[in-house]
Amino acid sequence: MLNRKLYQLIGIIISSNFILGCAQFVPPTGGKKDETPPKLIKSLPTDKQTNFKGNQIELYFDELIDATSLRQELVIVPEQEGYYNIKPKSNSVVLKFDKPFKDSTTYTLNFKKGIKDLNERNEARNLKIAFSTGAKIDSLEVQGNVKNLFTNQPILDAQVSLYQVQDSLNLRKTKPNYFTKTDSSGNFKFENLKKGRYRLYAFNDKNSNLRYDTKSEMIAFVKDTIRLDSNIANINMALYMANNEKPKNQKTLQRAEDFTIIYDKGIKTYKVSFVNPADSLPYSAKRNELKFYNIPLKTDTIKVNVTVRDSADNELTHLQKIKFRDQERKRNVKAENLSFEIEPKTKTPVEKKLTYKLYFDTPIAKTDLGKIKIMSDTIKNEPLDEKELSWNSYKTQLIINKEITATREVKTIFETGAFITIKGDSSKKTINQNPILMPEDYGIVEGTITGNEYNKIVQLIDENYKVEKEQKTKEKFNFVNVKPGAYLIRIIEDKNNNGQWDYGNVEKDIEPEKVYFSTEVIRVKANFELRDIKVSIEKK
């Protein structure tokens, strides 16, 4: 009997210990929600302390804290070499560094969202400390704002970097002397800076390596050296894709029917020269691909010189060897039905000065105008003339310009066989049906740009920054047949009058062409005219 009671008592004790051992702290529920963030009550070193010689930072708060995200959030400027260990306790945290801080240097630690209270996860606000390992604290400031050049919207978490002036600066290899991140409004602020001469850059550091990666990251920079001997404010920067790298021959695709060269970026122009003119082949280009067709059939290796340019006029010239795969034995080979894209698409309103753009994947060898019918108001046939057709050099894009008499709609019928490719494939029957645009269903936007006499590209953009209308001008703009909606005016300063925005050159300190926006949203209504709009831009 006694033994049984003893065993029961032991069992109760073991169970109680197990339950207590598994217990976790659970914040009390009920009552008014705690919205007060943790408050720093003590730090070692203290804020703005000089002659600090230690290798660990200690922070003490007025309540229990959670520091699980501190390593991801903490920004130490200038960057400290080596590794540091984070030791959180109930209401404190200790950072222990394995290497000493640099002598006579001011350090700033920005804890961002790395410290929260344990109960409600309220973040400690504006938690920063600065200290110096020398006799004085650096106290100069630089602040400004970062936006997207083509949307005019603020950039969150863009890295803004200050580099002390040196003979050569390689942004891809050099870490900044000072760096900070922008907030949700795109604002940035450097504090506790040392007097000196600096270069200022901003980029969206996607891989967090503190270095600029030219292919994937946008960038902005201040052209002139910053001479820092007093506080500087209101520096405005705008990020853009610099695109200063030459195109690269990324890979090739070898097939029996064709041979494709794929580049690592979009290509604006291609120049092809066969080493032996007798080896000439038909070819076509689309975006970042250059394709050669095995017509007439070739079995030997063909050499061709290729020169490509991207939209920033970066040029690559290379010798390409073309070798098609061996032809496989085929049975019952049939010509494929060729499909193509048409702009504007069916049901899209069009003007009486009709323009169609047709896009083909394979060059066209033959066009039968008798199999293309343009019907105005379903009854009147508008015959096409060769003069109304315009092909690109690869015979992969066709533009049809035709003045029509339709008042309600136009129906364009491309019968089977209207187009035959160099492979012998025949186009399938395609119908495009478009209502005629009625001016009373649209609006007019007209205005003037003041500020400078440079050539400009004026764009009417919608809320998704899609270009609805575009004109090239120096001063006045006039957009007709504008669909009802909300728009902004975007102005690209075209100094060299080449009809496109130019990237400049980061390495050569050449700034990109400037981009401006109207300050107010333009709301267009049907059968309504908005005139005398004034947009002011910089004079220089």
RODO-2510 file (C-alpha; in nm, 4 decimals, decimal comma):
residues 540
     n   res          X          Y          Z
     1     m     0,0000     0,0000     0,0000
     2     l     0,2772     0,2364     0,0998
     3     n     0,4740     0,1511    -0,2101
     4     r     0,1745     0,2224    -0,4341
     5     k     0,1221     0,5701    -0,2785
     6     l     0,4909     0,6395    -0,3137
     7     y     0,4800     0,5523    -0,6832
     8     q     0,1742     0,7800    -0,7330
     9     l     0,3522     1,0701    -0,5634
    10     i     0,6609     1,0253    -0,7803
    11     g     0,4403     1,0168    -1,0888
    12     i     0,2705     1,3450    -0,9916
    13     i     0,6058     1,5145    -0,9339
    14     i     0,7437     1,3957    -1,2699
    15     s     0,4281     1,5095    -1,4548
    16     s     0,4370     1,8500    -1,2826
    17     n     0,8008     1,9031    -1,3768
    18     f     0,7288     1,8054    -1,7370
    19     i     0,4394     2,0524    -1,7630
    20     l     0,6392     2,3324    -1,6036
    21     g     0,9366     2,2569    -1,8267
    22     c     0,7230     2,2907    -2,1373
    23     a     0,5597     2,6134    -2,0253
    24     q     0,6316     2,9221    -2,2358
    25     f     0,5869     3,2881    -2,1617
    26     v     0,2532     3,4058    -2,3012
    27     p     0,1748     3,7762    -2,2882
    28     p    -0,1340     3,8475    -2,0801
    29     t    -0,4517     3,8984    -2,2806
    30     g    -0,7278     4,1501    -2,2303
    31     g    -0,7081     4,5102    -2,1235
    32     k    -0,5924     4,8106    -2,3232
    33     k    -0,3402     4,7336    -2,5969
    34     d     0,0155     4,8462    -2,5215
    35     e     0,1263     5,0827    -2,8005
    36     t     0,4305     5,2254    -2,6250
    37     p     0,7609     5,1237    -2,7876
    38     p     1,0595     5,0198    -2,5769
    39     k     1,2665     5,3123    -2,4490
    40     l     1,6448     5,3122    -2,4298
    41     i     1,7437     5,3963    -2,0721
    42     k     2,1169     5,3280    -2,0888
    43     s     2,3869     5,2487    -2,3441
    44     l     2,7581     5,1684    -2,3300
    45     p     2,9062     5,3661    -2,4933
    46     t     2,6681     5,6558    -2,4409
    47     d     2,5377     5,8476    -2,7392
    48     k     2,7980     6,0977    -2,8693
    49     q     3,0698     5,9495    -2,6440
    50     t     3,4315     6,0126    -2,7462
    51     n     3,7503     5,8121    -2,6910
    52     f     3,5617     5,4815    -2,6841
    53     k     3,8084     5,1895    -2,6790
    54     g     3,5864     4,8894    -2,6130
    55     n     3,4800     4,6094    -2,8467
    56     q     3,1196     4,5630    -2,7376
    57     i     2,8007     4,7742    -2,7408
    58     e     2,5446     4,7383    -2,4623
    59     l     2,1843     4,8645    -2,4754
    60     y     1,9342     4,8585    -2,1852
    61     f     1,5598     4,9190    -2,2182
    62     d     1,2666     4,9908    -1,9883
    63     e     1,0842     4,6649    -2,0742
    64     l     1,1291     4,3137    -2,2119
    65     i     1,2504     4,3199    -2,5749
    66     d     1,2637     4,1037    -2,8866
    67     a     1,5875     4,1384    -3,0905
    68     t     1,5443     3,8446    -3,3301
    69     s     1,5571     4,0662    -3,6422
    70     l     1,8417     4,2898    -3,5241
    71     r     2,1100     4,1379    -3,7479
    72     q     1,8993     4,2044    -4,0591
    73     e     1,8065     4,5574    -3,9510
    74     l     2,1230     4,6989    -3,7922
    75     v     2,3244     4,9404    -4,0077
    76     i     2,6752     5,0288    -3,8887
    77     v     2,8419     5,3231    -4,0632
    78     p     3,1200     5,3160    -4,1590
    79     e     3,1130     4,9397    -4,2059
    80     q     3,2959     4,7541    -3,9302
    81     e     3,5344     4,4795    -4,0368
    82     g     3,4992     4,1279    -3,9011
    83     y     3,2034     3,9658    -3,7264
    84     y     2,9859     4,0581    -3,4313
    85     n     2,7812     3,8403    -3,1993
    86     i     2,4372     3,9419    -3,0679
    87     k     2,3537     3,8395    -2,7103
    88     p     1,9962     3,9354    -2,6160
    89     k     1,8733     3,9198    -2,2585
    90     s     1,5373     4,0042    -2,1020
    91     n     1,5559     4,3833    -2,1381
    92     s     1,9002     4,4311    -2,2920
    93     v     2,1181     4,3330    -2,5831
    94     v     2,4968     4,3149    -2,6198
    95     l     2,6871     4,3361    -2,9487
    96     k     3,0349     4,1886    -2,9227
    97     f     3,2813     4,2539    -3,2068
    98     d     3,5783     4,0291    -3,2863
    99     k     3,7883     4,3165    -3,4250
   100     p     3,8607     4,6601    -3,2746
   101     f     3,6988     4,9746    -3,4113
   102     k     3,9191     5,2007    -3,6258
   103     d     4,1064     5,4723    -3,4409
   104     s     3,9844     5,8351    -3,4516
   105     t     3,6638     5,7369    -3,6312
   106     t     3,3012     5,8311    -3,5659
   107     y     3,0601     5,5363    -3,5851
   108     t     2,6830     5,5500    -3,6154
   109     l     2,4607     5,2514    -3,5324
   110     n     2,1074     5,2668    -3,6722
   111     f     1,8906     4,9908    -3,5264
   112     k     1,5967     5,0624    -3,7609
   113     k     1,3227     4,8017    -3,6809
   114     g     1,5569     4,5615    -3,5012
   115     i     1,4303     4,6189    -3,1442
   116     k     1,0666     4,5539    -3,0461
   117     d     0,8857     4,5075    -2,7181
   118     l     0,8086     4,1462    -2,6354
   119     n     0,4337     4,1790    -2,5836
   120     e     0,2942     4,3819    -2,8733
   121     r     0,6008     4,3989    -3,1008
   122     n     0,6068     4,7799    -3,0926
   123     e     0,9236     4,8946    -3,2683
   124     a     1,1735     5,1228    -3,0926
   125     r     1,1585     5,4517    -3,2831
   126     n     1,4576     5,6396    -3,4226
   127     l     1,6961     5,4250    -3,2217
   128     k     2,0495     5,5388    -3,3074
   129     i     2,3710     5,5898    -3,1181
   130     a     2,6939     5,7542    -3,2308
   131     f     3,0352     5,7380    -3,0720
   132     s     3,3939     5,8204    -3,1602
   133     t     3,7140     5,6283    -3,1007
   134     g     3,8948     5,9620    -3,1096
   135     a     3,8761     6,2924    -2,9258
   136     k     3,5864     6,4399    -3,1246
   137     i     3,2568     6,3387    -3,2817
   138     d     3,2015     6,4170    -3,6496
   139     s     2,8727     6,6041    -3,6801
   140     l     2,8105     6,7039    -4,0435
   141     e     2,4924     6,5980    -4,2257
   142     v     2,3802     6,5317    -4,5839
   143     q     2,0145     6,4713    -4,6678
   144     g     1,7914     6,4441    -4,9718
   145     n     1,5426     6,2322    -5,1624
   146     v     1,5492     5,9449    -5,4149
   147     k     1,2790     5,8792    -5,6750
   148     n     1,2338     5,6691    -5,9875
   149     l     1,3309     5,8758    -6,2915
   150     f     1,0445     5,7494    -6,5091
   151     t     0,7622     5,7307    -6,2527
   152     n     0,8582     6,0177    -6,0217
   153     q     0,7660     5,7907    -5,7299
   154     p     0,9783     5,7624    -5,4114
   155     i     1,2078     5,4622    -5,3756
   156     l     1,2020     5,2655    -5,0505
   157     d     1,5284     5,1122    -4,9249
   158     a     1,7487     5,2541    -5,1991
   159     q     2,1082     5,2498    -5,0821
   160     v     2,2627     5,5963    -5,0788
   161     s     2,6425     5,5881    -5,0654
   162     l     2,9165     5,8413    -4,9979
   163     y     3,2687     5,7695    -5,1221
   164     q     3,5700     5,9759    -5,0231
   165     v     3,7253     6,1213    -5,3381
   166     q     4,0067     5,9061    -5,4768
   167     d     4,2005     5,8755    -5,8019
   168     s     3,9790     5,5972    -5,9356
   169     l     3,6469     5,4658    -5,8104
   170     n     3,5072     5,1306    -5,9215
   171     l     3,1497     5,1092    -5,7943
   172     r     3,1368     4,7389    -5,8717
   173     k     3,4277     4,6599    -5,6385
   174     t     3,4504     4,9418    -5,3840
   175     k     3,2375     4,9651    -5,0703
   176     p     3,1276     5,3155    -4,9622
   177     n     3,2750     5,5046    -4,6689
   178     y     2,9226     5,5931    -4,5538
   179     f     2,5887     5,4493    -4,6565
   180     t     2,2250     5,4707    -4,5565
   181     k     1,8806     5,3593    -4,6790
   182     t     1,5841     5,5648    -4,7937
   183     d     1,2524     5,5575    -4,6069
   184     s     0,9074     5,5032    -4,7603
   185     s     0,9039     5,8666    -4,8805
   186     g     1,2405     5,8234    -5,0508
   187     n     1,4140     6,0458    -4,7952
   188     f     1,7667     5,9804    -4,6708
   189     k     1,9869     6,1414    -4,4088
   190     f     2,3551     6,0974    -4,3267
   191     e     2,4635     6,2031    -3,9798
   192     n     2,7987     6,2293    -3,8024
   193     l     2,9933     6,2754    -4,1252
   194     k     3,3561     6,3759    -4,1420
   195     k     3,4588     6,6946    -4,3209
   196     g     3,6002     6,6204    -4,6660
   197     r     3,5340     6,5698    -5,0387
   198     y     3,2876     6,3013    -5,1447
   199     r     3,1061     6,1469    -5,4412
   200     l     2,7381     6,0646    -5,3862
   201     y     2,5604     5,7695    -5,5527
   202     a     2,2333     5,5854    -5,4986
   203     f     2,1327     5,2402    -5,6248
   204     n     1,8851     4,9675    -5,5344
   205     d     2,1270     4,7213    -5,3776
   206     k     1,9262     4,4059    -5,4493
   207     n     2,1860     4,1597    -5,3197
   208     s     2,2905     4,3790    -5,0218
   209     n     2,6610     4,3605    -5,1081
   210     l     2,7124     4,7401    -5,0841
   211     r     2,8354     4,7414    -5,4448
   212     y     2,6693     4,8525    -5,7662
   213     d     2,5746     4,5683    -6,0024
   214     t     2,5419     4,7220    -6,3467
   215     k     2,3113     4,4655    -6,5065
   216     s     2,0356     4,4425    -6,2468
   217     e     2,0410     4,7599    -6,0365
   218     m     1,9200     5,1116    -6,1040
   219     i     2,1514     5,3993    -6,0194
   220     a     2,1654     5,7769    -5,9721
   221     f     2,4573     6,0050    -5,8986
   222     v     2,5516     6,3638    -5,8284
   223     k     2,7885     6,4733    -6,1034
   224     d     2,9931     6,7205    -5,9025
   225     t     3,2145     6,6406    -5,6052
   226     i     3,0509     6,7284    -5,2730
   227     r     3,2747     6,9519    -5,0608
   228     l     3,1455     6,8834    -4,7123
   229     d     3,2354     7,1547    -4,4619
   230     s     2,8785     7,2386    -4,3561
   231     n     2,5422     7,0574    -4,3577
   232     i     2,3878     6,9939    -4,7022
   233     a     2,0163     6,9388    -4,7677
   234     n     1,7660     6,9015    -5,0543
   235     i     1,9722     6,6744    -5,2787
   236     n     1,7314     6,5167    -5,5280
   237     m     1,8299     6,1967    -5,7082
   238     a     1,6419     5,9796    -5,9596
   239     l     1,7197     5,6118    -6,0205
   240     y     1,7360     5,4645    -6,3715
   241     m     1,8869     5,1644    -6,5501
   242     a     2,2228     5,2929    -6,6750
   243     n     2,2768     5,0302    -6,9479
   244     n     2,6443     5,1137    -7,0075
   245     e     2,7567     4,7550    -7,0656
   246     k     2,8278     4,6201    -7,4141
   247     p     2,5875     4,3508    -7,5346
   248     k     2,7190     3,9980    -7,4897
   249     n     2,6695     3,6908    -7,7030
   250     q     2,4937     3,4875    -7,4353
   251     k     2,4292     3,1578    -7,6159
   252     t     2,3312     2,9991    -7,9472
   253     l     2,0529     2,7584    -8,0440
   254     q     2,1387     2,5126    -8,3192
   255     r     1,8630     2,3425    -8,5176
   256     a     1,8357     2,1869    -8,8627
   257     e     1,6023     2,4645    -8,9834
   258     d     1,7659     2,7654    -8,8210
   259     f     2,0513     2,8943    -8,6050
   260     t     1,9821     3,1578    -8,3362
   261     i     2,2231     3,3906    -8,1539
   262     i     2,0832     3,5147    -7,8205
   263     y     2,2256     3,8301    -7,6594
   264     d     2,2009     3,9322    -7,2959
   265     k     1,9945     4,2458    -7,3663
   266     g     1,7591     4,3961    -7,6215
   267     i     1,9228     4,4986    -7,9492
   268     k     1,8333     4,8105    -8,1479
   269     t     2,0277     4,7473    -8,4710
   270     y     2,2042     4,4519    -8,6333
   271     k     2,4619     4,4546    -8,9127
   272     v     2,5446     4,1225    -9,0798
   273     s     2,8272     4,0531    -9,3262
   274     f     2,8994     3,7025    -9,4581
   275     v     3,2713     3,6267    -9,4886
   276     n     3,1967     3,4463    -9,8146
   277     p     2,9100     3,6244    -9,9960
   278     a     2,8202     3,2959   -10,1641
   279     d     2,7209     3,1619    -9,8215
   280     s     2,4557     3,4291    -9,7672
   281     l     2,1453     3,3219    -9,5765
   282     p     1,8180     3,4929    -9,4960
   283     y     1,7973     3,6153    -9,1357
   284     s     1,5702     3,8082    -8,9043
   285     a     1,6057     3,9936    -8,5717
   286     k     1,3641     4,0264    -8,2824
   287     r     1,4372     4,1838    -7,9432
   288     n     1,7585     4,0092    -7,8289
   289     e     1,7688     3,7329    -8,0925
   290     l     1,9283     3,7093    -8,4371
   291     k     1,8096     3,4087    -8,6372
   292     f     1,9618     3,2614    -8,9574
   293     y     1,7536     3,0275    -9,1736
   294     n     1,8907     2,7201    -9,3496
   295     i     1,7628     2,8263    -9,6915
   296     p     1,9008     2,7152    -9,9319
   297     l     2,0149     2,4038    -9,7473
   298     k     2,3699     2,4324    -9,6091
   299     t     2,5794     2,1557    -9,4550
   300     d     2,9141     2,3303    -9,4147
   301     t     3,0124     2,5802    -9,1443
   302     i     2,9380     2,9399    -9,2417
   303     k     3,1261     3,2396    -9,1020
   304     v     2,9549     3,5728    -9,0513
   305     n     3,0609     3,9050    -8,8971
   306     v     2,7903     4,0524    -8,6737
   307     t     2,7733     4,4029    -8,5274
   308     v     2,4950     4,4808    -8,2805
   309     r     2,3982     4,7989    -8,0959
   310     d     2,1687     4,8332    -7,7978
   311     s     1,9388     5,1274    -7,7220
   312     a     2,2283     5,3155    -7,5581
   313     d     2,4471     5,2622    -7,8705
   314     n     2,6810     5,0224    -7,6887
   315     e     2,8338     4,8184    -7,9699
   316     l     2,9562     4,4605    -8,0004
   317     t     3,1254     4,3139    -8,3096
   318     h     3,2004     3,9433    -8,3249
   319     l     3,2701     3,6615    -8,5693
   320     q     3,0057     3,3892    -8,5533
   321     k     3,0420     3,0380    -8,6916
   322     i     2,7086     2,8942    -8,8030
   323     k     2,6622     2,5194    -8,8256
   324     f     2,3130     2,3753    -8,8684
   325     r     2,2178     2,0393    -8,7197
   326     d     2,1998     1,7472    -8,9600
   327     q     1,8624     1,7102    -9,1248
   328     e     1,6542     1,4308    -8,9771
   329     r     1,4517     1,2010    -9,1987
   330     k     1,0965     1,3339    -9,2070
   331     r     0,7730     1,1720    -9,3173
   332     n     0,4588     1,3393    -9,4443
   333     v     0,5977     1,6855    -9,3866
   334     k     0,3250     1,9477    -9,4166
   335     a     0,3555     2,3218    -9,4347
   336     e     0,2563     2,4873    -9,1111
   337     n    -0,0248     2,7362    -9,0709
   338     l     0,1358     3,0742    -9,0188
   339     s    -0,0103     3,3036    -8,7531
   340     f     0,0814     3,6677    -8,7021
   341     e     0,0058     3,9575    -8,4704
   342     i    -0,1906     4,2670    -8,5727
   343     e    -0,1926     4,6130    -8,4157
   344     p    -0,4353     4,7588    -8,3378
   345     k    -0,6128     4,4458    -8,2233
   346     t    -0,9671     4,3640    -8,3259
   347     k    -1,2408     4,5815    -8,1643
   348     t    -0,9921     4,8648    -8,1027
   349     p    -1,1185     5,1972    -8,2483
   350     v    -0,9199     5,3237    -8,5485
   351     e    -0,9030     5,6469    -8,7474
   352     k    -0,9999     5,6855    -9,1118
   353     k    -0,6298     5,7212    -9,1826
   354     l    -0,5917     5,3528    -9,1100
   355     t    -0,2580     5,2081    -8,9983
   356     y    -0,2084     4,8366    -8,9377
   357     k     0,1161     4,6817    -8,8126
   358     l     0,1656     4,3097    -8,8775
   359     y     0,4367     4,1081    -8,6999
   360     f     0,5702     3,7728    -8,8257
   361     d     0,8120     3,5280    -8,6596
   362     t     0,9584     3,4170    -8,9943
   363     p     1,0502     3,6350    -9,2964
   364     i     0,7830     3,6568    -9,5647
   365     a     0,8751     3,5528    -9,9187
   366     k     0,5460     3,6283   -10,0965
   367     t     0,2426     3,8526   -10,0401
   368     d    -0,0817     3,8103   -10,2349
   369     l    -0,2691     4,1443   -10,2273
   370     g    -0,5690     3,9755   -10,3886
   371     k    -0,6198     3,7848   -10,0639
   372     i    -0,6300     4,0953    -9,8460
   373     k    -0,9657     4,2715    -9,8332
   374     i    -1,0416     4,5942    -9,6467
   375     m    -1,4177     4,6417    -9,6195
   376     s    -1,5610     4,9807    -9,5135
   377     d    -1,8978     4,9529    -9,3362
   378     t    -1,9186     4,5851    -9,4488
   379     i    -2,0075     4,6736    -9,8119
   380     k    -1,7298     4,8789    -9,9756
   381     n    -1,4070     4,7062   -10,0739
   382     e    -1,0990     4,9331   -10,0422
   383     p    -0,8363     4,7780   -10,2758
   384     l    -0,4762     4,7809   -10,1537
   385     d    -0,1892     4,9191   -10,3573
   386     e     0,1764     4,8123   -10,3231
   387     k     0,2614     5,1744   -10,2336
   388     e     0,0478     5,1421    -9,9213
   389     l     0,2674     4,8592    -9,7882
   390     s     0,5995     4,9057    -9,6098
   391     w     0,8251     4,6185    -9,4986
   392     n     1,1191     4,6230    -9,2585
   393     s     1,4545     4,4979    -9,3844
   394     y     1,3992     4,1438    -9,2511
   395     k     1,0502     4,1105    -9,4053
   396     t     0,9107     4,0303    -9,0591
   397     q     0,7111     4,3503    -9,0040
   398     l     0,4563     4,5008    -9,2410
   399     i     0,2946     4,8431    -9,2061
   400     i    -0,0263     4,9096    -9,4016
   401     n    -0,1259     5,2769    -9,4417
   402     k    -0,4643     5,3226    -9,6039
   403     e    -0,7098     5,6138    -9,6257
   404     i    -1,0586     5,4620    -9,5942
   405     t    -1,4140     5,5929    -9,6279
   406     a    -1,5771     5,3960    -9,3461
   407     t    -1,8040     5,5841    -9,1041
   408     r    -1,8949     5,3008    -8,8648
   409     e    -1,6415     5,0189    -8,8888
   410     v    -1,3704     4,8604    -9,1007
   411     k    -1,3333     4,4869    -9,1496
   412     t    -1,0001     4,3544    -9,2772
   413     i    -0,9844     3,9976    -9,4039
   414     f    -0,6540     3,8188    -9,4633
   415     e    -0,7517     3,5082    -9,6592
   416     t    -0,5606     3,1811    -9,6299
   417     g    -0,2342     3,2136    -9,8226
   418     a    -0,2167     3,5934    -9,8091
   419     f     0,1409     3,5515    -9,6842
   420     i     0,3954     3,2764    -9,7585
   421     t     0,7166     3,2498    -9,5507
   422     i     1,0634     3,1617    -9,6774
   423     k     0,9965     2,8126    -9,5330
   424     g     0,6862     2,7748    -9,7472
   425     d     0,4412     2,8086    -9,4575
   426     s     0,1106     2,9684    -9,5485
   427     s    -0,0847     3,2168    -9,3341
   428     k    -0,4225     3,1068    -9,2055
   429     k    -0,7383     3,3122    -9,2461
   430     t    -0,7435     3,6067    -9,0069
   431     i    -1,0116     3,8746    -8,9579
   432     n    -0,9647     4,2084    -8,7833
   433     q    -1,2747     4,4170    -8,7149
   434     n    -1,2424     4,7727    -8,5812
   435     p    -1,4973     5,0463    -8,5086
   436     i    -1,4222     5,3903    -8,6515
   437     l    -1,3038     5,6346    -8,3888
   438     m    -1,5634     5,9058    -8,3208
   439     p    -1,3965     6,2355    -8,2109
   440     e    -1,6873     6,3227    -7,9801
   441     d    -1,6010     6,0173    -7,7663
   442     y    -1,2537     6,1521    -7,6934
   443     g    -1,0811     6,4622    -7,5590
   444     i    -0,8078     6,7069    -7,6564
   445     v    -0,5040     6,8001    -7,4425
   446     e    -0,3037     7,1028    -7,5516
   447     g    -0,0395     7,3137    -7,3801
   448     t     0,3019     7,4753    -7,3624
   449     i     0,6343     7,3850    -7,1992
   450     t     0,8408     7,6696    -7,0581
   451     g     1,1954     7,6640    -6,9240
   452     n     1,4475     7,5943    -7,1990
   453     e     1,4835     7,5631    -7,5758
   454     y     1,6016     7,2019    -7,5933
   455     n     1,4170     6,9490    -7,8065
   456     k     1,1744     6,7429    -7,6035
   457     i     0,9752     6,4212    -7,6161
   458     v     0,6358     6,4904    -7,4580
   459     q     0,4386     6,1897    -7,3379
   460     l     0,0865     6,1567    -7,2056
   461     i     0,1026     5,8661    -6,9573
   462     d    -0,1759     5,6868    -6,7714
   463     e    -0,1839     5,5818    -6,4049
   464     n     0,0292     5,2738    -6,4873
   465     y     0,2894     5,4943    -6,6634
   466     k     0,1946     5,3507    -7,0013
   467     v     0,2461     5,5976    -7,2849
   468     e    -0,0925     5,6870    -7,4353
   469     k     0,0315     5,9607    -7,6714
   470     e     0,3730     6,0995    -7,7651
   471     q     0,5020     6,4005    -7,9581
   472     k     0,8404     6,5563    -8,0332
   473     t     0,8510     6,9318    -7,9835
   474     k     1,0397     7,2234    -7,8315
   475     e     0,7528     7,4115    -7,6754
   476     k     0,3921     7,3334    -7,7750
   477     f     0,2095     7,0004    -7,7628
   478     n    -0,1350     6,8978    -7,8875
   479     f    -0,2819     6,5524    -7,8228
   480     v    -0,6082     6,4684    -8,0020
   481     n    -0,8376     6,1669    -7,9692
   482     v    -0,7367     6,1081    -7,6073
   483     k    -0,9391     5,8397    -7,4291
   484     p    -1,1212     5,9606    -7,1153
   485     g    -0,9113     5,8998    -6,8047
   486     a    -0,6477     6,0395    -6,5692
   487     y    -0,3056     6,1287    -6,7090
   488     l     0,0264     6,2935    -6,6322
   489     i     0,2534     6,4701    -6,8755
   490     r     0,6089     6,3342    -6,8849
   491     i     0,8751     6,5388    -7,0612
   492     i     1,2067     6,3904    -7,1750
   493     e     1,4747     6,6474    -7,2513
   494     d     1,6229     6,5419    -7,5870
   495     k     1,9376     6,7565    -7,5978
   496     n     2,0999     6,5784    -7,8918
   497     n     1,7718     6,5536    -8,0864
   498     n     1,8057     6,1813    -8,1579
   499     g     1,4420     6,1121    -8,0741
   500     q     1,5100     5,8964    -7,7676
   501     w     1,6106     5,9233    -7,4020
   502     d     1,9866     5,8777    -7,3523
   503     y     2,1391     5,6966    -7,0554
   504     g     2,4531     5,9048    -7,0169
   505     n     2,7548     5,7222    -6,8746
   506     v     2,8085     5,6611    -6,5034
   507     e     3,1806     5,5845    -6,5335
   508     k     3,2436     5,9017    -6,7367
   509     d     3,0209     6,1202    -6,5151
   510     i     2,7841     6,1916    -6,8047
   511     e     2,4346     6,2420    -6,6650
   512     p     2,1290     6,0898    -6,8354
   513     e     1,8894     6,3222    -7,0136
   514     k     1,6511     6,4805    -6,7667
   515     v     1,2884     6,3725    -6,7213
   516     y     1,0151     6,6033    -6,5869
   517     f     0,6526     6,5562    -6,4831
   518     s     0,3483     6,7792    -6,4659
   519     t     0,2582     6,8558    -6,1059
   520     e    -0,1165     6,7943    -6,1407
   521     v    -0,3191     6,5030    -6,2753
   522     i    -0,4974     6,5802    -6,6038
   523     r    -0,8503     6,4413    -6,6157
   524     v    -0,9800     6,3966    -6,9707
   525     k    -1,3522     6,3660    -7,0466
   526     a    -1,5315     6,2714    -7,3676
   527     n    -1,5912     6,5605    -7,6109
   528     f    -1,3921     6,7953    -7,3869
   529     e    -1,0922     7,0163    -7,4647
   530     l    -0,8159     7,0977    -7,2157
   531     r    -0,6112     7,3851    -7,3543
   532     d    -0,3509     7,6326    -7,2289
   533     i    -0,1869     7,3782    -6,9969
   534     k     0,1449     7,5166    -6,8728
   535     v     0,4313     7,2892    -6,7684
   536     s     0,7433     7,4562    -6,6319
   537     i     1,0830     7,2812    -6,6286
   538     e     1,4411     7,3794    -6,5461
   539     k     1,5988     7,6536    -6,7555
   540     k     1,9361     7,4829    -6,7907
***
